[in-house]
Amino acid sequence: MDSTSFSNRLKDKIEAIETELRRVIPDRISDTWARTQCGHDLHSIEVGLWQRISDPARDLLDRGGKRWRPLLMLLCAEMYGDWHLALPLTPMVEIAHNGSLIVDDIEDGAVQRRGEQAEHIKFGMDLALNAGNLMYFLPARVIDSASFTDAQRLLLHRYYVEDMVRLHFGQGLDILWHRDHQNIPSEEQYRQMCRLKTGGLSRLAARAAVIAVEGQEQNAEALGAVAEDFGACFQIIDDVKNLGPGVPGKQRGDDIIEGKKSLPIILYLNRHPDHKPQIRRYFEIAGGADQEAAWRAVGDLIALITPSGCLQEAEQQARGLLADTIDKLERIAPPSTARDQLVGLVDLLITG
C-alpha cells in the first residue's frame, strides 16, 4: 500500500490531529490564548510579543511531518474504545516531538530541518531554544483541559513525565556517544538508546490512548511496550536511510557530521575492529570547521562501509524486530480494523 492511499484511509484522523495542534499552538496568537495558557492577567503584554515567542514552534509544525505518533495514539485508542476520547491528547506526543527536534538541531549544530533552515538559524538560538522548551510543557496542559476523571489525569500526567524523562536520557546517551569517538556503543546499548529516545513518545502515545478510553492500566503497559519497540524500529531504519538513500528534508550523511554512532557503523566495527582508528579519524574531520573536508570525510566513510553489507544487516535487524513486535501486538490486542491499520502504519514507516 502506498502512502497516499493509506493517508486517505486515515484522512479523518489526520485532519482532526491538525485541528488539535492548531488549538494548542494557533496560527495567530490572541490575548485570550495567552491568558489561558499562562493563567493570569497579561493585558500589559502586547499580543505581538506572544506571537513572536511561539513563531518557531508554529513554523516547524507548519512544515509538516509524518504525524505518525498521534496517529498511533488514535489507532491504539480505537482498538479499545472511541478514538475521539484520545484526540485532545494528540498534541502531547506531536508537539513535544517537534520541540525535541528544535533542541536536537541546536545540540547537533544542524543547519536544515524538513528541507528548510533549522529554527535556531532562522529565528536565533535563544528564541528557538525557548520555543523548543515551551513545546515540552505546553501540550501537557491538554490533560487538565480535557474531560477526564481525576484518576485518569493523575495517570496521564505520570505517563507524560515518565516518558519525557526517558526521551531525554536516550537523547543524552546519543549526545555522549556523538562526542566520544573512542567509545563505540554495543548493539544492545544502541537499541536501548533507540527505545528511550524514539520509543519514549511512542510508548506515551499507546499508554495514554488506553487510559483515555477508560481501558485497563495493564493493557496500557502492555501496549506501551509494543509501541516502544515500534519507535526503536523507526529510529534504526531512519539511521540506515541517513547513510543510504538519505532522509527527506535532511542532508545525506549528516549523522556523521554530528558524530552519530548508528547501527551500521557499530556493525561495521564489529566486523573490522582494526578500522576503528580510520573511522574515528573520519568522524573527527567530519566534525571539524572545514566544511569541504567534512563532507569529503562523510563520503569516504559511507563509501568504506557500504560494500560491507552493514546497511543491509541493520535494516534486516529492524525488520526482524518489527516482525516480532507485530506478533506481540496481535497477541495482546483483539482483531480489529484499527489493529490492521496500526500494523499498516508502522510497516509503511519502516519498510515503505
C-alpha positions, 0 to 999 in steps of 0.5 A: 500500500502506498502512502497516499492511499493509506493517508486517505484511509486515515484522512479523518484522523489526520485532519482532526490531529491538525485541528488539535495542534492548531488549538494548542499552538494557533496560527495567530496568537490572541490575548485570550490564548495567552491568558489561558495558557499562562493563567493570569492577567497579561493585558500589559503584554502586547499580543505581538510579543506572544506571537513572536515567542511561539513563531518557531514552534508554529513554523516547524509544525507548519512544515509538516511531518509524518504525524505518525505518533498521534496517529498511533495514539488514535489507532491504539485508542480505537482498538479499545474504545472511541478514538475521539476520547484520545484526540485532545491528547494528540498534541502531547506526543506531536508537539513535544516531538517537534520541540525535541527536534528544535533542541536536537538541531541546536545540540547537533549544530544542524543547519536544515530541518524538513528541507528548510533552515533549522529554527535556531538559524532562522529565528536565533538560538535563544528564541528557538531554544525557548520555543523548543522548551515551551513545546515540552510543557505546553501540550501537557496542559491538554490533560487538565483541559480535557474531560477526564476523571481525576484518576485518569489525569493523575495517570496521564500526567505520570505517563507524560513525565515518565516518558519525557524523562526517558526521551531525554536520557536516550537523547543524552546517551546519543549526545555522549556517544556523538562526542566520544569517538573512542567509545563505540556503543554495543548493539544492545546499548544502541537499541536501548538508546533507540527505545528511550529516545524514539520509543519514549513518545511512542510508548506515551502515545499507546499508554495514554490512548488506553487510559483515555478510553477508560481501558485497563492500566495493564493493557496500557503497559502492555501496549506501551511496550509494543509501541516502544519497540515500534519507535526503536524500529523507526529510529534504526531504519531512519539511521540506515536511510541517513547513510543510504538513500538519505532522509527527506528534508535532511542532508545525506550523511549528516549523522556523521557530521554530528558524530552519530554512532548508528547501527551500521557503523557499530556493525561495521566495527564489529566486523573490522575492529582494526578500522576503528582508528580510520573511522574515528579519524573520519568522524573527527574531520567530519566534525571539524570547521572545514566544511569541504573536508567534512563532507569529503570525510562523510563520503569516504566513510559511507563509501568504506562501509557500504560494500560491507553489507552493514546497511543491509544487516541493520535494516534486516535487524529492524525488520526482524524486530518489527516482525516480532513486535507485530506478533506481540501486538496481535497477541495482546490486542483483539482483531480489529480494523484499527489493529490492521491499520496500526500494523499498516502504519508502522510497516509503511514507516519502516519498510515503505 
